[in-house]
Amino acid sequence: MFAKPQEFAKSGLNFAQFFANTTFDGIERLSLLNLSAARSAFETSTANFNTLLGAKDVQSFVNLQQSFASPTLEKGMEYSRNVIAIATETKDKIAKEVESHIAEANAQVSGLVEQALAAAPAGSEATVAAVKSAIKTANETYESVNKAAKQAAEVAEASVSAATAATLKAANIATPKNSKKAA
């Protein structure tokens, strides 16, 4: 429990600093990823363009374009996976810290309430029971909402993974079929 207001303020400042540092770390990682992806896209586009310039006829031009499709799609999917991984890691770090602060705050509030209730005058047992019940209900509600949010995040991540796998599978199936039609 905080004995002094300065300790409470310092705890809040430390949390704000953690939040800012974690957020900036995520932004920095996304920026580096974006710069790397932009450089790679430029280099790949230049190489592909130079390759296309060497095409002898329309058919070889079409075949070359088709051969570029799958690697480009795979790079795009890898980029998406990396963005999701960075966002998830950042979210998880912040969520863990928030949960820690909430647990600490709950413990402190419960301690203060217990102290206040212990000093309650005789005959206020019903009020004491109502306050304890309200605190218990609030904590259970928070836990339920937190659990539902985690489950929703897991479902969303699983959906993204399934969509990614399906897209890559469809691209790998489509490319050979298109190549056979062109040949």
Residue pairs with C-beta under 8 A, 6 or more apart in sequence:
1 107
1 108
1 111
1 112
2 8
2 11
2 108
11 101
15 97
15 101
18 97
19 94
19 97
22 90
22 93
22 94
22 97
23 90
23 94
25 90
26 86
26 87
26 89
26 90
29 86
30 83
30 86
33 79
33 82
33 83
33 86
37 75
37 79
40 75
41 75
44 71
44 72
44 75
48 64
48 68
51 64
52 61
52 64
52 65
55 61
55 64
59 182
62 182
63 179
63 182
63 183
66 175
66 178
66 179
66 182
67 175
67 179
69 171
69 175
70 171
70 172
70 175
73 167
73 168
73 171
74 168
74 171
77 164
77 167
77 168
80 160
80 164
81 164
84 157
84 160
88 157
91 153
99 146
102 142
106 139
109 135
110 135
113 131
113 132
113 135
117 128
117 131
117 132
120 127
120 128
